[in-house]
Amino acid sequence: MEGKKIPIIIDCDPGHDDAIALIMAFAAKNLKVLAVTTTSGNQTLEKTTRNALRVLSYIGKQPLVAKGCTAPLIRPLEVAPSVHGNSGLDGPVIPEATFSAQEESAWELSNRLIQESPEPVTMVCTGPLTNLAILLKTYPKVKQSIKRVCLMGGGIDHGNWTAAAEFNILVDPEAASIVFSSGIPIVMCGLDVTEKAILRVEDIEAIRNFGGRVPVFVAELLDFFLKFHMSMGFSGAPLHDPTTVAYLMRPELFVTENLYVQVETQGKYTTGMTFADKRVNPHKPKPNATVCMDIDREGFVRLLKECCLSYESRVLV
């Protein structure tokens, strides 16, 4: 007998790795996607929303989709065309979407669905945290019905967009600070773990060789993503955003630490930094985040392969 599915809302800014996170989430037997909301980040809101709708249409899913913020809370938007291309999803040819976003905003839809859900909802955030911060500030009682926030963002050891800051947090550090200070349990999939969730050339070719619409699509997404990361010295394509979904599907793949994490919003060199209190001090703050620090890479790759094949009604052997 199957256990209860975890109800989730995915807030994303597709993005190649966001697209793969969506593909994995809808393949997961233990997850129930209540909605997909979009934010600006990897590209403008118009482009990330178009990308989310196209990816969902391509894989044959039509969940509720709602648009969120066009910009961070107080800062100008910074996008990442060097990583994801001008469309935000360059590489594969993707047909236009077969359905449209809702009239409700991301936070209106999220609040409604969270209140209607008989079970506490997990928020899965793979972009800047602007939409979630607005949700928490607009509907402060909603956090009582949020089980946890599983997010891709930050890094305890280092950044990527700057030496100190990871992109998602740096784009809107004020929003990230609101989320990390909210009291809601957080699972943080930062660079410490995502840069170990590497898909190498042979992994991508294995997925392509499965054949079928979704496996080939995933391989084509990875082809583009791989080129950028190889140019940066990586041995493959680190799948940042899919680690959030993988954690909910198979938490045993991860090594974690319980830490107190804060977000720097004003530092000259450290704005957007997620820093952890690792002091040996009985009076330090209690942990507010389960921080993923390592991953079983082979297990993660196998999980992605299983998700790809599930769309073809085939089983990995």
C-alpha positions in Angstrom: 0.0 0.0 0.0 1.4 3.4 -1.1 1.9 6.0 1.6 0.4 9.5 1.5 1.9 11.8 -1.1 3.7 14.9 0.0 1.7 18.0 -1.2 4.1 20.5 -2.8 4.1 23.8 -4.6 7.0 24.5 -6.9 8.2 28.0 -7.2 10.7 28.3 -10.0 12.5 30.4 -12.7 13.1 28.0 -15.6 16.1 27.6 -16.4 17.5 24.3 -17.5 17.9 22.7 -14.1 14.5 24.1 -13.0 13.0 22.3 -16.0 14.6 19.0 -15.0 13.3 19.6 -11.4 9.8 19.9 -12.8 10.2 16.7 -14.8 11.4 14.8 -11.7 8.6 16.2 -9.5 5.8 15.1 -11.8 7.5 11.6 -12.1 7.7 11.2 -8.3 5.3 8.7 -6.9 5.5 10.2 -3.4 4.9 13.8 -4.4 1.6 15.6 -5.3 2.2 18.9 -7.2 -0.5 21.3 -6.2 0.7 24.1 -8.4 3.7 25.7 -10.2 4.5 29.3 -9.6 7.1 31.4 -11.5 9.4 34.2 -10.5 12.0 36.3 -12.3 15.5 35.1 -11.8 17.3 33.1 -14.4 15.4 35.3 -16.9 12.6 37.8 -16.8 9.2 36.7 -15.4 7.7 36.7 -18.9 10.4 34.3 -20.1 10.4 32.0 -17.0 6.6 31.7 -17.1 6.7 30.9 -20.8 9.4 28.3 -20.2 7.5 26.7 -17.3 4.3 26.4 -19.4 6.2 25.0 -22.4 8.0 22.4 -20.3 4.8 21.3 -18.6 3.0 21.1 -21.9 5.8 19.1 -23.4 5.7 16.5 -20.7 1.9 16.3 -20.8 1.1 18.0 -17.5 -1.3 20.9 -16.9 -1.1 21.9 -13.2 -2.3 25.3 -11.9 0.4 27.8 -12.9 0.6 31.4 -11.5 3.0 34.2 -12.2 4.8 36.0 -9.4 7.2 38.9 -9.1 8.8 40.7 -12.0 11.7 41.9 -9.8 13.2 41.4 -6.3 11.7 43.1 -3.3 13.9 46.2 -3.4 16.7 45.6 -5.9 16.9 45.7 -9.7 16.6 42.3 -11.4 19.8 40.5 -12.3 19.3 37.6 -14.8 21.7 34.8 -16.0 21.8 34.7 -19.9 25.3 33.4 -19.8 24.1 30.3 -18.1 20.7 29.7 -19.6 20.7 31.8 -22.8 18.5 34.7 -23.9 15.3 32.6 -23.7 16.2 31.2 -20.3 15.9 27.7 -21.9 18.2 27.8 -25.0 19.1 24.5 -26.6 16.2 22.2 -27.3 13.3 23.1 -29.6 10.3 23.3 -27.4 6.7 23.9 -28.8 4.6 26.7 -27.4 2.4 25.9 -24.4 -1.0 24.3 -24.7 -2.4 26.1 -21.7 -2.0 29.4 -19.8 -1.3 30.7 -16.3 -4.0 31.6 -13.8 -5.2 35.1 -13.2 -4.2 34.8 -9.5 -0.8 35.9 -8.4 1.7 33.3 -7.2 1.1 34.3 -3.6 -2.7 34.4 -3.9 -2.8 30.9 -5.5 -0.3 29.5 -3.0 -2.2 30.9 0.0 -5.4 29.5 -1.3 -4.1 26.0 -2.0 -2.2 25.8 1.3 -5.3 26.8 3.2 -7.4 24.2 1.2 -4.9 21.4 1.7 -5.8 18.8 4.3 -2.1 18.2 4.9 0.7 20.8 5.5 2.3 21.8 2.3 6.0 21.8 1.4 7.2 24.7 -0.6 9.9 23.7 -3.2 11.8 26.8 -4.3 14.3 26.7 -7.1 14.7 30.4 -7.8 15.0 33.7 -5.9 12.7 33.6 -2.8 10.7 36.8 -3.7 7.4 35.1 -4.1 7.6 33.1 -0.9 8.7 36.2 1.1 5.6 38.1 -0.2 3.4 35.2 0.6 4.7 35.2 4.2 4.3 38.9 4.6 0.9 39.2 2.9 -0.6 36.2 4.7 1.4 35.8 7.9 -0.9 33.0 9.3 0.0 30.8 6.2 3.3 29.6 7.7 1.3 27.6 10.2 0.2 25.4 7.3 3.6 25.1 5.6 5.4 22.0 6.6 8.8 23.1 5.4 10.6 25.0 2.6 13.0 22.9 0.5 15.1 25.4 -1.4 18.0 25.5 -3.8 20.1 28.5 -2.7 23.2 29.6 -1.0 26.3 27.8 0.0 28.1 27.4 3.4 31.5 27.0 1.9 31.4 29.5 -1.1 29.3 31.3 -3.6 29.2 31.2 -7.4 27.9 34.5 -8.7 30.3 36.2 -6.3 32.9 34.6 -4.1 30.5 34.7 -1.2 27.0 34.5 -2.7 25.1 31.9 -4.8 22.9 33.4 -7.6 19.4 32.7 -6.2 20.1 34.3 -2.8 22.1 37.2 -4.3 19.3 38.2 -6.7 17.0 38.9 -3.7 18.8 38.6 -0.3 16.1 40.5 1.5 13.6 37.9 0.5 15.9 35.1 1.5 16.5 36.8 4.9 12.7 36.8 5.4 12.4 33.1 4.6 15.4 32.0 6.8 14.0 34.1 9.7 10.5 32.9 9.3 10.7 29.9 11.7 9.5 27.5 9.1 11.7 24.4 8.9 14.1 24.8 5.9 16.0 22.2 3.9 18.8 24.0 2.1 20.3 22.5 -1.0 23.1 24.9 -1.6 26.3 24.7 -3.6 27.9 22.5 -1.0 25.8 19.6 -2.4 24.5 20.8 -5.8 28.0 21.0 -7.2 28.4 17.3 -6.3 25.2 16.4 -8.1 27.1 16.3 -11.4 25.9 14.7 -14.6 28.9 13.7 -16.8 29.0 13.3 -20.5 28.5 9.5 -20.2 25.4 10.0 -18.0 23.9 12.4 -20.5 24.5 10.0 -23.3 23.0 7.1 -21.4 19.8 9.2 -20.9 19.7 10.1 -24.6 20.1 6.5 -25.6 16.9 5.6 -23.7 15.1 7.2 -26.6 11.6 8.7 -26.2 10.4 12.3 -25.9 11.3 13.0 -22.3 14.7 11.3 -22.0 15.9 12.9 -25.3 14.5 16.3 -24.1 16.4 16.0 -20.8 19.6 15.1 -22.6 19.2 18.2 -24.9 18.7 20.4 -21.9 21.8 19.0 -20.3 23.8 19.5 -23.6 23.4 23.2 -23.3 23.9 23.3 -19.5 27.0 21.2 -19.8 28.7 23.6 -22.3 28.6 26.5 -19.9 29.8 24.5 -16.9 32.6 22.8 -18.7 33.8 26.2 -19.8 33.9 27.1 -16.1 36.0 24.1 -15.2 33.4 21.7 -14.0 33.7 18.0 -14.9 30.0 17.9 -15.9 26.7 19.7 -15.4 25.8 20.3 -11.8 22.1 19.8 -11.4 21.4 22.4 -8.7 17.6 22.7 -8.7 16.7 19.0 -9.0 18.4 18.3 -5.7 15.4 19.8 -4.0 13.1 17.3 -5.5 15.6 14.4 -5.1 15.7 15.2 -1.4 12.0 14.8 -1.0 12.0 11.6 -3.1 15.1 10.0 -1.6 16.4 11.8 1.5 18.7 8.9 2.2 20.9 10.0 -0.8 22.0 13.1 1.2 24.3 13.9 4.1 23.0 16.8 6.1 23.9 19.1 9.0 21.5 21.0 11.2 22.8 24.6 11.3 21.7 28.1 12.1 21.9 30.0 8.8 21.5 33.7 8.2 21.6 35.8 5.0 23.8 38.8 4.6 22.0 41.8 3.1 24.4 44.7 3.5 28.0 43.5 3.2 30.3 45.2 0.8 31.8 41.9 -0.4 29.3 39.4 1.2 25.8 40.5 0.2 23.8 37.4 -0.5 26.1 35.2 1.6 24.4 32.4 3.6 26.6 32.0 6.7 26.2 29.3 9.3 27.0 29.5 13.0 29.4 26.7 13.6 30.7 27.9 16.9 31.2 25.4 19.8 29.0 27.4 22.0 26.0 26.1 24.0 24.4 29.6 23.8 24.4 29.9 20.0 21.0 30.0 18.2 19.2 26.8 17.5 19.5 25.4 14.0 16.9 26.8 11.5 18.0 24.7 8.5 18.8 21.2 7.5 21.7 21.8 5.2 22.6 19.2 2.6 26.4 18.9 2.4 27.0 15.7 0.3 25.1 13.4 -2.0 25.3 9.9 -3.4 26.0 11.0 -7.0 25.5 7.6 -8.5 22.2 7.2 -6.7 21.1 10.7 -7.8 21.9 9.9 -11.5 20.0 6.7 -11.2 17.0 8.5 -9.8 17.0 11.0 -12.6 17.2 8.1 -15.1 14.2 6.4 -13.4 12.2 9.7 -13.6 13.0 10.0 -17.3 12.0 6.5 -18.1 8.7 6.7 -16.1 7.3 9.0 -18.9 8.0 6.2 -21.4 6.3 3.6 -19.1 9.7 1.8 -18.8 11.7 0.7 -15.8 15.4 1.1 -15.3 17.1 -2.3 -14.9 
